[in-house]
Amino acid sequence: MRASKISLGLAAVAAAAFFSGCKPPTGKIARTEALYLAGSQWGDPSTFNPLAESWQPAWPVNDRFNLMYETMVSYNSLTGKVEPGLGTLVSRSNDSVVVDLNPAAKWSDGKPVTSTDVKFVFDLGRRFKEAASGYAVEFIAEIKVASVDNGGIKTERLTFIVDKKQRNNPLAILDLLQAIRIAPSHVFEPLIASAGNKLDSVKKMKIDSAPVVSGPYNLKSYSSEKIVLERRDDYWGNKALHNGEMPAPKYIIHPIFKSNDAFAIGLQQGTIDASMTFIPLIGDQKQFKVGTWLEKEPYYLPGAIPMMIFNVTREPMNDKNFRRAFAAAIDHDKIRKLAVSGYSVDMRPGLVMPTVLEGKFFDSAEAAKHSVAPGIESAKKILAEAGYKAVRKPDGTLDYTTDKAGKKLKTLFITSPTGWSDWEAMVRLAVASLREAGIDVREGFVDASQYWPAKSSGKFDLLMDKPAAVITPSLPWSRFDAVMSSRNWQPSETGSMNQNQGRYNQPGVPSYNAKVDSLLNIIPLTTDSVALRNAYVQLNNIFLDDQPAVPLVYLPEQFYQFSEKTWTNWPTEKNAYGPAQLPWVSAGINTLWKLKLAK
């Protein structure tokens, strides 16, 4: 339900103008030619403009989808390798990241993809403060272009120079190269010029008629019911990246549904081939030829951590003993089994996930030293030792909590979006455990229109969030950074923050721990494996000591689930030729060349 809140809101503004000019899908498409993917687009499509605000475009121009507009490289979340896209990674150092642009890359109008296009997109943030890619300028000081000879083929080599005066973070540049899609400068520069050099005017254009793209599919039609893409048989990557083969489906269709139930029914009936939505009890769908990466529970690979963020500027969340008691009271096993249908392995202390790529940075002995003992009795003990007291009603239920001075504390609320069923279940289970432990806390479900402003402004007691929810080359650094960095610390009264929304580790006050920011700065520049692991262990220890957030459960990057009624050969644990992603993002897109029609 998450994307629907935003998309429906946009549709209310743009619907009249939008549908007066669009053409609905025409003609019947054979089922054997179409791949039905779902779970990204929930409301009426509003725009297909790659320069629009990042939250505005419809699928597949939003997010990190590579079907129409491509990135320089792709990240394989299964292997941890950076794979070729429009370019190939040549090297990465603390000074630069070097990529060779594939000389075969072409736009759909036949013009070559060049360094001019790449620089155009990355430099938009320098030219226009309202550009969606503006954050990239903090990391890249300059893009240098040279011509090199690659086996007799003249190739453009782009060197992204690390901006050492600002973020000094080559790791983040890798993130940018697999996240920012390249747009044709020969299309958009004239549009910007004709608009009087005003980007805002261009951002409002829908770009929904014969878009010039570099990817393997292009927009065929769209309506409030579905978006249809058609394969580009002249896609440059077929020869350059896929041995001359074309993607198996001629069409990719994204039906637009209004509820998770519709996706579950679609998968069960085979009218949808793959979706990324939360479906309870997915194991029961196996009888209908619905598959997941793992055959058995937890069915999905860990990719993100939903957690509760403390607003540490408010009482009693400014007391780390209170936060540690709060963490001890959470029943992770109950949340894993009841809230997310067992789609998670057991939690371990801290922010490092138990995956092949991150596991090497975890030290179980150190984590045990710094984490709280789990359980209600442990939480009661920590609360009592810290001076908090639970006042209960005659029936034994919690009435309120008092602080160290015996003063009644106000009821705390956990701000979470309404309608996000898995998150709602987590919050309800957590509240039950916390009240049993003696902490006066309640559910605070709010509409998305209230959730997002509260998140950035810090106007909450506790916030449900999923920091660094996308698997990128910078994990787990980006997860620690999102929760603990004080780089852009702003008071909630006057400023907003797009990370560390709990306002942990305020600079300039006695409790400020400079070691946190120091480790966050060191890790992206550390190449020695022993030193890198040591830095992560230190950072995880500080997280556990201070407990600025409470991780609740592990969830996948996407709820990758597929039907084998029409298309087969989906990547799985036993057929691990690609990552557990729908075939539209990062290295997961390569699945399109591997799918086969069911017999």
C-alpha positions as CSV (number, residue, x, y, z in Angstrom):
1,M,0.0,0.0,0.0
2,R,3.0,2.3,0.3
3,A,3.4,3.7,-3.2
4,S,-0.4,4.1,-3.6
5,K,-0.6,6.9,-1.1
6,I,1.8,9.1,-3.0
7,S,0.6,8.2,-6.4
8,L,-3.1,8.7,-5.7
9,G,-2.2,12.1,-4.2
10,L,-0.4,13.0,-7.4
11,A,-3.3,11.7,-9.5
12,A,-5.7,14.0,-7.7
13,V,-3.7,17.0,-8.9
14,A,-2.9,15.8,-12.4
15,A,-5.7,13.5,-13.5
16,A,-7.8,15.8,-15.6
17,A,-5.0,17.1,-17.7
18,F,-3.3,13.8,-17.9
19,F,-6.1,11.6,-19.2
20,S,-7.4,14.2,-21.6
21,G,-4.2,13.7,-23.7
22,C,-3.3,10.1,-23.3
23,K,-4.2,7.1,-25.4
24,P,-5.4,3.9,-23.7
25,P,-3.8,0.6,-24.6
26,T,-5.2,-0.8,-27.9
27,G,-5.1,-4.2,-29.4
28,K,-4.9,-7.6,-27.8
29,I,-1.5,-8.9,-26.6
30,A,-0.9,-12.6,-26.6
31,R,-0.3,-14.0,-23.1
32,T,2.8,-15.8,-24.3
33,E,4.3,-12.5,-25.5
34,A,3.7,-10.6,-22.3
35,L,5.4,-10.6,-18.9
36,Y,3.1,-9.2,-16.1
37,L,5.1,-7.6,-13.3
38,A,3.5,-5.8,-10.5
39,G,4.0,-4.0,-7.1
40,S,5.6,-0.7,-8.1
41,Q,2.8,1.3,-9.6
42,W,-0.3,1.7,-7.3
43,G,-2.0,4.9,-8.6
44,D,-2.7,6.6,-12.0
45,P,0.6,7.2,-13.9
46,S,1.4,10.9,-13.7
47,T,4.6,11.4,-15.8
48,F,7.4,9.5,-17.5
49,N,9.9,12.3,-17.3
50,P,13.3,11.2,-16.0
51,L,14.1,14.7,-14.8
52,A,11.0,15.0,-12.7
53,E,11.3,14.9,-8.9
54,S,12.4,11.4,-7.9
55,W,9.0,10.5,-6.4
56,Q,7.0,11.7,-9.3
57,P,7.5,9.5,-12.4
58,A,5.5,6.4,-13.0
59,W,7.0,2.9,-13.3
60,P,9.5,2.2,-14.9
61,V,10.9,5.7,-14.9
62,N,10.8,6.0,-11.1
63,D,13.1,4.4,-8.6
64,R,16.1,2.3,-10.0
65,F,14.3,0.6,-12.9
66,N,16.6,0.1,-15.9
67,L,14.0,-0.9,-18.5
68,M,13.8,2.5,-20.3
69,Y,16.6,4.6,-18.9
70,E,19.7,2.9,-17.8
71,T,22.5,3.4,-15.3
72,M,26.2,3.4,-15.8
73,V,26.7,0.1,-14.0
74,S,24.5,-2.4,-12.1
75,Y,25.0,-3.9,-8.7
76,N,24.5,-7.7,-8.2
77,S,23.2,-8.1,-4.7
78,L,23.8,-11.8,-4.9
79,T,27.6,-11.7,-5.7
80,G,28.5,-8.2,-4.5
81,K,30.0,-7.5,-8.0
82,V,29.5,-4.3,-10.0
83,E,28.3,-5.4,-13.5
84,P,28.3,-3.6,-16.8
85,G,25.5,-1.2,-17.8
86,L,26.0,1.7,-20.1
87,G,29.6,1.5,-18.9
88,T,32.0,-0.9,-17.3
89,L,33.8,-0.3,-14.0
90,V,37.5,0.0,-14.6
91,S,38.8,0.9,-11.1
92,R,37.9,2.4,-7.8
93,S,40.3,4.2,-5.5
94,N,40.1,6.8,-2.7
95,D,40.7,9.5,-5.4
96,S,38.3,8.4,-8.2
97,V,36.0,5.9,-9.7
98,V,36.7,5.1,-13.4
99,V,34.2,3.8,-15.9
100,D,34.5,3.0,-19.6
101,L,31.4,4.0,-21.6
102,N,30.3,1.2,-23.9
103,P,30.9,2.5,-27.4
104,A,28.0,0.4,-28.7
105,A,25.5,2.1,-26.4
106,K,22.8,4.0,-28.4
107,W,19.6,5.9,-27.8
108,S,16.4,4.7,-29.4
109,D,16.7,7.4,-32.1
110,G,20.0,6.0,-33.2
111,K,22.3,8.6,-31.7
112,P,25.2,7.2,-29.5
113,V,25.2,7.5,-25.8
114,T,28.2,9.7,-25.0
115,S,30.0,11.3,-22.1
116,T,28.0,14.4,-22.9
117,D,24.9,12.6,-21.8
118,V,26.5,11.3,-18.6
119,K,27.9,14.7,-17.7
120,F,24.6,16.4,-18.5
121,V,22.7,14.3,-15.9
122,F,25.4,14.4,-13.2
123,D,25.9,18.2,-13.7
124,L,22.2,19.1,-13.5
125,G,22.6,19.4,-9.7
126,R,25.3,22.1,-10.2
127,R,23.3,24.0,-12.7
128,F,19.9,23.9,-11.0
129,K,19.3,23.7,-7.3
130,E,15.9,22.1,-7.9
131,A,17.5,19.1,-9.8
132,A,16.7,15.7,-8.4
133,S,20.3,14.7,-8.8
134,G,21.5,17.7,-6.7
135,Y,22.8,15.5,-3.9
136,A,25.4,14.0,-6.2
137,V,27.5,17.1,-6.3
138,E,28.5,16.6,-2.7
139,F,30.4,13.5,-3.8
140,I,31.8,14.2,-7.2
141,A,34.2,17.1,-7.7
142,E,34.6,16.7,-11.4
143,I,34.0,14.2,-14.2
144,K,37.0,13.9,-16.5
145,V,36.7,12.4,-20.0
146,A,39.5,10.8,-22.0
147,S,39.7,8.6,-25.1
148,V,41.3,5.2,-24.7
149,D,42.0,2.3,-26.9
150,N,40.2,-0.9,-25.7
151,G,41.5,-3.7,-28.0
152,G,41.4,-1.5,-31.0
153,I,38.0,0.1,-30.2
154,K,38.0,3.8,-29.3
155,T,36.3,4.2,-26.0
156,E,35.3,7.2,-23.8
157,R,36.7,6.8,-20.3
158,L,35.0,8.8,-17.5
159,T,36.8,9.5,-14.3
160,F,34.6,10.6,-11.4
161,I,36.9,12.6,-9.1
162,V,36.1,12.2,-5.4
163,D,35.2,15.5,-3.8
164,K,37.5,15.4,-0.8
165,K,36.5,18.8,0.4
166,Q,32.9,17.7,0.9
167,R,31.9,14.1,1.5
168,N,35.2,12.4,0.5
169,N,33.3,9.1,-0.2
170,P,34.2,6.9,-3.2
171,L,31.8,4.3,-1.9
172,A,28.9,6.6,-2.3
173,I,30.0,7.3,-5.9
174,L,29.6,3.6,-6.7
175,D,26.1,3.9,-5.3
176,L,25.3,6.9,-7.5
177,L,26.6,5.1,-10.6
178,Q,24.2,2.2,-10.2
179,A,21.3,4.5,-9.1
180,I,21.2,7.5,-11.4
181,R,19.7,6.8,-14.9
182,I,21.3,8.6,-17.8
183,A,19.0,10.8,-20.0
184,P,19.7,12.0,-23.6
185,S,21.2,15.5,-23.5
186,H,20.3,16.1,-27.1
187,V,16.6,15.8,-26.1
188,F,16.6,17.7,-22.8
189,E,19.1,20.4,-23.4
190,P,17.0,22.0,-26.2
191,L,13.9,21.7,-23.9
192,I,15.7,23.5,-21.1
193,A,16.9,26.2,-23.5
194,S,13.4,26.7,-25.0
195,A,12.1,27.0,-21.5
196,G,14.3,30.0,-20.8
197,N,16.9,27.9,-19.0
198,K,14.4,26.9,-16.4
199,L,14.5,23.3,-15.3
200,D,11.2,23.5,-13.4
201,S,9.3,24.0,-16.7
202,V,10.9,20.9,-18.2
203,K,10.3,18.8,-15.1
204,K,6.5,19.3,-15.6
205,M,6.6,17.8,-19.1
206,K,5.2,14.2,-19.2
207,I,7.6,12.8,-21.8
208,D,5.1,10.1,-22.6
209,S,5.1,10.2,-26.4
210,A,8.0,8.3,-28.1
211,P,10.5,8.8,-25.4
212,V,14.2,8.6,-26.4
213,V,15.6,5.8,-24.2
214,S,18.6,3.6,-24.1
215,G,17.1,0.6,-22.4
216,P,15.6,-2.7,-23.8
217,Y,12.0,-1.6,-23.6
218,N,10.0,1.6,-24.3
219,L,6.6,2.9,-23.4
220,K,3.8,1.6,-25.6
221,S,0.7,2.8,-23.8
222,Y,-0.7,3.5,-20.4
223,S,-3.9,4.1,-18.6
224,S,-5.3,4.1,-15.0
225,E,-5.4,0.2,-15.3
226,K,-2.0,-0.7,-16.6
227,I,1.3,0.4,-18.2
228,V,2.6,-1.4,-21.3
229,L,6.2,-1.5,-22.4
230,E,7.3,-2.9,-25.8
231,R,10.6,-4.6,-26.4
232,R,13.1,-2.7,-28.5
233,D,14.5,-5.4,-30.9
234,D,17.3,-3.0,-31.9
235,Y,18.5,-2.5,-28.2
236,W,22.2,-2.0,-28.3
237,G,22.8,-4.3,-25.3
238,N,21.4,-7.4,-27.0
239,K,24.7,-7.7,-29.0
240,A,27.0,-5.9,-26.6
241,L,25.9,-7.5,-23.3
242,H,23.8,-10.6,-24.2
243,N,25.5,-12.5,-27.0
244,G,23.0,-11.2,-29.6
245,E,20.0,-12.6,-27.7
246,M,16.8,-10.5,-27.1
247,P,14.7,-10.5,-23.9
248,A,12.2,-13.3,-24.0
249,P,9.0,-11.2,-23.4
250,K,8.0,-8.9,-26.2
251,Y,5.9,-6.9,-23.8
252,I,6.1,-6.1,-20.1
253,I,2.8,-5.1,-18.5
254,H,2.3,-3.6,-15.1
255,P,-1.3,-3.9,-14.0
256,I,-2.3,-1.2,-11.5
257,F,-4.1,-2.7,-8.5
258,K,-5.4,-1.1,-5.3
259,S,-4.7,-3.8,-2.7
260,N,-2.2,-6.5,-1.7
261,D,-5.0,-9.1,-2.0
262,A,-5.2,-8.4,-5.8
263,F,-1.6,-9.3,-6.2
264,A,-1.9,-12.5,-4.2
265,I,-4.9,-13.6,-6.3
266,G,-3.1,-12.6,-9.6
267,L,-0.1,-14.7,-8.7
268,Q,-2.3,-17.6,-7.7
269,Q,-4.2,-17.5,-10.9
270,G,-1.1,-16.9,-13.0
271,T,-2.4,-13.6,-14.4
272,I,0.6,-11.9,-12.8
273,D,4.1,-13.4,-13.4
274,A,6.0,-11.7,-10.6
275,S,5.3,-9.2,-7.8
276,M,7.1,-7.4,-5.0
277,T,4.2,-7.0,-2.6
278,F,3.9,-8.5,0.9
279,I,1.7,-11.7,0.7
280,P,1.0,-13.4,4.0
281,L,1.6,-17.2,4.2
282,I,3.4,-17.4,0.9
283,G,4.1,-21.0,1.5
284,D,0.5,-21.8,0.9
285,Q,0.8,-20.4,-2.6
286,K,3.3,-23.1,-3.6
287,Q,0.5,-25.4,-4.7
288,F,-0.4,-22.8,-7.3
289,K,3.1,-22.8,-8.9
290,V,4.1,-19.6,-7.0
291,G,7.8,-19.6,-6.2
292,T,10.2,-17.7,-4.0
293,W,14.0,-17.6,-3.8
294,L,14.1,-20.1,-0.9
295,E,11.8,-23.1,-1.2
296,K,11.1,-23.1,2.6
297,E,10.8,-20.6,5.3
298,P,12.0,-17.8,5.5
299,Y,11.4,-17.9,1.7
300,Y,13.2,-14.6,1.2
301,L,16.8,-13.3,1.6
302,P,17.5,-10.5,4.2
303,G,17.8,-7.1,2.5
304,A,16.5,-4.5,4.8
305,I,15.7,-3.9,8.5
306,P,12.5,-2.2,9.6
307,M,13.2,-0.5,12.9
308,M,11.9,1.9,15.5
309,I,13.8,5.2,15.6
310,F,13.9,7.1,18.9
311,N,13.5,10.8,19.0
312,V,16.4,11.3,21.4
313,T,15.7,15.0,21.9
314,R,12.5,14.1,23.8
315,E,12.2,12.6,27.3
316,P,12.6,9.8,28.2
317,M,14.1,8.8,24.9
318,N,17.1,11.0,25.7
319,D,18.0,8.4,28.3
320,K,19.9,5.5,26.8
321,N,19.0,3.3,29.7
322,F,15.4,3.8,28.8
323,R,16.2,3.0,25.2
324,R,18.0,-0.1,26.2
325,A,15.1,-1.3,28.3
326,F,12.8,-0.6,25.4
327,A,15.0,-2.7,23.1
328,A,15.0,-5.6,25.7
329,A,11.2,-5.7,25.8
330,I,10.8,-6.3,22.1
331,D,9.8,-9.9,21.3
332,H,11.6,-10.4,18.0
333,D,10.5,-14.0,17.7
334,K,6.8,-13.1,18.0
335,I,7.2,-10.3,15.4
336,R,9.0,-12.7,13.0
337,K,6.4,-15.4,13.3
338,L,3.2,-13.3,13.5
339,A,3.9,-10.0,11.8
340,V,5.8,-11.1,8.7
341,S,4.8,-14.8,8.4
342,G,8.2,-16.1,9.3
343,Y,9.9,-14.3,6.5
344,S,13.1,-13.6,8.5
345,V,15.9,-15.5,10.2
346,D,16.6,-14.8,13.8
347,M,17.7,-11.3,14.7
348,R,21.2,-10.6,15.9
349,P,22.3,-7.5,17.8
350,G,23.0,-4.4,15.8
351,L,22.8,-3.1,12.2
352,V,24.9,-5.8,10.4
353,M,22.7,-8.3,8.6
354,P,23.5,-12.0,8.5
355,T,24.2,-12.2,4.8
356,V,27.2,-13.4,2.8
357,L,28.1,-9.8,1.9
358,E,27.7,-8.3,5.4
359,G,28.3,-11.2,7.7
360,K,32.1,-10.8,7.6
361,F,31.7,-7.5,9.5
362,F,29.9,-9.0,12.5
363,D,31.6,-10.1,15.7
364,S,29.2,-12.2,17.9
365,A,31.3,-12.0,21.0
366,E,31.6,-8.2,20.9
367,A,27.9,-7.9,20.1
368,A,27.0,-10.0,23.1
369,K,29.1,-7.8,25.4
370,H,27.3,-4.6,24.3
371,S,23.7,-5.7,23.7
372,V,21.0,-6.0,26.3
373,A,19.6,-9.3,27.5
374,P,16.3,-9.8,25.7
375,G,13.0,-10.4,27.6
376,I,10.4,-8.6,29.7
377,E,12.1,-9.3,33.0
378,S,15.4,-7.9,31.6
379,A,13.5,-4.8,30.5
380,K,11.9,-4.4,33.9
381,K,15.3,-4.7,35.6
382,I,16.9,-2.1,33.4
383,L,13.9,0.3,33.9
384,A,14.0,-0.2,37.7
385,E,17.8,0.4,37.9
386,A,17.4,3.5,35.9
387,G,14.7,4.9,38.2
388,Y,11.6,4.3,36.1
389,K,8.5,2.8,37.7
390,A,5.4,1.2,36.2
391,V,2.1,2.1,37.9
392,R,-0.6,-0.5,37.1
393,K,-4.3,-0.7,37.4
394,P,-6.1,-3.1,39.8
395,D,-6.4,-5.6,36.9
396,G,-2.6,-5.6,36.5
397,T,-2.5,-3.7,33.2
398,L,-0.3,-0.6,32.8
399,D,-1.7,2.7,33.8
400,Y,1.3,4.9,33.4
401,T,5.1,5.2,33.9
402,T,7.0,7.5,36.2
403,D,10.4,8.9,35.7
404,K,13.4,9.1,38.0
405,A,11.8,11.9,40.0
406,G,8.5,10.1,40.4
407,K,6.8,12.4,37.8
408,K,4.2,10.8,35.5
409,L,5.5,10.4,32.0
410,K,3.2,11.2,29.1
411,T,2.1,8.4,26.9
412,L,4.5,7.8,24.0
413,F,3.3,7.1,20.4
414,I,5.0,5.1,17.6
415,T,4.4,7.0,14.4
416,S,3.8,4.6,11.5
417,P,1.8,4.8,8.2
418,T,-1.7,3.5,8.3
419,G,-2.5,0.7,5.9
420,W,1.0,-0.8,5.8
421,S,-0.2,-4.1,7.2
422,D,3.1,-5.7,8.1
423,W,4.3,-2.6,9.9
424,E,1.0,-2.2,11.7
425,A,1.3,-5.8,13.0
426,M,4.9,-5.1,14.2
427,V,3.8,-2.0,16.0
428,R,0.9,-3.7,17.7
429,L,3.1,-6.6,18.9
430,A,5.8,-4.3,20.1
431,V,3.3,-2.2,22.0
432,A,1.9,-5.3,23.8
433,S,5.4,-6.3,24.9
434,L,6.4,-2.8,26.0
435,R,3.3,-2.2,28.1
436,E,3.9,-5.6,29.7
437,A,7.4,-4.4,30.6
438,G,6.0,-1.2,32.1
439,I,6.5,1.4,29.3
440,D,3.5,3.6,28.5
441,V,3.5,3.5,24.7
442,R,0.7,3.3,22.1
443,E,0.3,2.8,18.4
444,G,0.4,6.1,16.4
445,F,-0.9,5.1,12.9
446,V,-1.1,8.1,10.6
447,D,-1.9,8.8,7.0
448,A,1.2,9.0,4.7
449,S,0.6,12.7,4.2
450,Q,1.4,13.1,7.9
451,Y,4.0,10.4,8.2
452,W,6.6,11.8,5.7
453,P,6.6,15.4,7.1
454,A,6.9,14.0,10.6
455,K,9.8,11.8,9.6
456,S,12.0,14.6,8.3
457,S,11.0,17.2,10.9
458,G,11.5,14.9,13.9
459,K,8.0,15.6,15.2
460,F,7.5,12.1,16.7
461,D,8.3,10.1,19.8
462,L,9.2,7.0,18.0
463,L,9.1,6.4,14.2
464,M,8.8,3.2,12.2
465,D,11.3,3.4,9.4
466,K,13.4,1.2,7.0
467,P,16.8,3.1,6.6
468,A,18.9,2.2,3.6
469,A,16.1,-0.1,2.3
470,V,17.8,-0.8,-1.1
471,I,20.8,-3.1,-1.5
472,T,23.7,-1.0,-2.8
473,P,27.5,-1.3,-2.9
474,S,27.8,0.8,0.2
475,L,26.0,-1.5,2.7
476,P,26.2,-1.8,5.6
477,W,27.9,1.6,5.8
478,S,24.9,3.3,4.4
479,R,22.6,1.8,7.0
480,F,24.8,3.0,9.9
481,D,25.1,6.4,8.2
482,A,21.3,6.7,7.8
483,V,20.8,6.0,11.5
484,M,23.8,7.5,13.3
485,S,25.4,10.3,11.1
486,S,25.2,13.8,12.6
487,R,26.7,15.4,9.4
488,N,23.5,17.3,8.7
489,W,22.1,17.5,12.2
490,Q,19.3,20.0,12.5
491,P,17.0,20.8,15.4
492,S,13.4,19.6,14.8
493,E,12.1,23.1,15.6
494,T,13.8,24.8,12.7
495,G,15.2,22.2,10.3
496,S,14.6,18.9,8.5
497,M,16.8,15.9,8.1
498,N,16.8,13.2,5.5
499,Q,18.8,10.8,7.7
500,N,19.3,10.3,11.4
501,Q,15.7,11.7,11.9
502,G,15.9,10.7,15.6
503,R,18.5,13.5,16.0
504,Y,21.0,11.1,17.7
505,N,24.5,12.4,18.6
506,Q,24.1,16.1,18.4
507,P,27.3,18.0,17.6
508,G,28.4,20.6,20.1
509,V,26.8,19.1,23.2
510,P,28.7,17.2,26.0
511,S,27.2,13.8,25.0
512,Y,28.4,14.1,21.4
513,N,30.5,11.1,20.5
514,A,33.0,12.2,17.8
515,K,34.0,8.5,17.3
516,V,30.7,7.8,15.5
517,D,31.3,10.4,12.8
518,S,35.0,9.5,12.6
519,L,34.2,5.8,11.9
520,L,31.5,6.8,9.3
521,N,34.1,8.9,7.6
522,I,36.9,6.3,7.7
523,I,34.9,3.2,6.5
524,P,34.4,4.4,2.9
525,L,38.1,5.0,2.6
526,T,39.3,1.8,4.2
527,T,40.4,-1.0,1.9
528,D,42.3,-3.2,4.4
529,S,39.8,-6.0,5.2
530,V,41.0,-6.3,8.9
531,A,40.8,-2.6,9.5
532,L,37.4,-2.4,7.8
533,R,36.0,-5.2,10.0
534,N,37.4,-3.6,13.1
535,A,35.8,-0.3,12.2
536,Y,32.4,-1.9,11.7
537,V,32.6,-3.8,15.0
538,Q,33.4,-0.6,16.8
539,L,30.5,1.2,15.2
540,N,28.1,-1.7,15.9
541,N,29.2,-1.7,19.6
542,I,28.4,2.0,19.9
543,F,25.0,1.5,18.3
544,L,24.3,-1.2,20.9
545,D,25.6,0.8,23.8
546,D,23.5,3.9,22.8
547,Q,20.6,2.1,21.1
548,P,19.4,5.1,19.0
549,A,17.0,2.7,17.2
550,V,15.6,-0.8,17.7
551,P,15.8,-3.2,14.7
552,L,12.7,-5.4,14.6
553,V,13.1,-8.0,11.9
554,Y,14.9,-8.8,8.6
555,L,12.9,-8.4,5.4
556,P,14.0,-8.8,1.8
557,E,14.8,-5.8,-0.5
558,Q,11.8,-7.0,-2.5
559,F,9.3,-9.7,-1.7
560,Y,10.5,-11.6,-4.8
561,Q,7.8,-14.0,-5.8
562,F,6.9,-15.4,-9.2
563,S,4.4,-17.7,-11.0
564,E,5.6,-20.5,-13.2
565,K,2.4,-21.0,-15.1
566,T,3.5,-18.9,-18.1
567,W,7.2,-18.1,-17.6
568,T,9.8,-20.4,-16.1
569,N,13.5,-20.4,-15.2
570,W,13.3,-17.8,-12.6
571,P,16.4,-17.4,-10.4
572,T,16.2,-19.2,-7.1
573,E,18.6,-20.6,-4.5
574,K,18.9,-23.7,-6.6
575,N,19.1,-21.8,-9.9
576,A,21.2,-18.9,-8.7
577,Y,22.2,-17.3,-12.0
578,G,20.8,-13.9,-10.8
579,P,19.8,-12.0,-7.7
580,A,16.4,-12.3,-5.9
581,Q,14.9,-9.3,-7.7
582,L,12.1,-8.8,-10.1
583,P,13.6,-8.4,-13.6
584,W,13.5,-4.6,-13.7
585,V,16.1,-3.4,-11.3
586,S,19.9,-3.5,-11.1
587,A,21.4,-6.8,-12.2
588,G,18.0,-8.5,-11.8
589,I,17.1,-7.2,-15.2
590,N,19.3,-9.9,-16.8
591,T,16.6,-12.4,-15.9
592,L,14.6,-11.1,-18.9
593,W,17.1,-12.8,-21.2
594,K,16.8,-16.1,-19.3
595,L,13.1,-16.6,-18.9
596,K,11.4,-19.4,-20.9
597,L,7.8,-20.1,-21.8
598,A,6.3,-22.9,-19.8
599,K,5.5,-26.0,-21.8
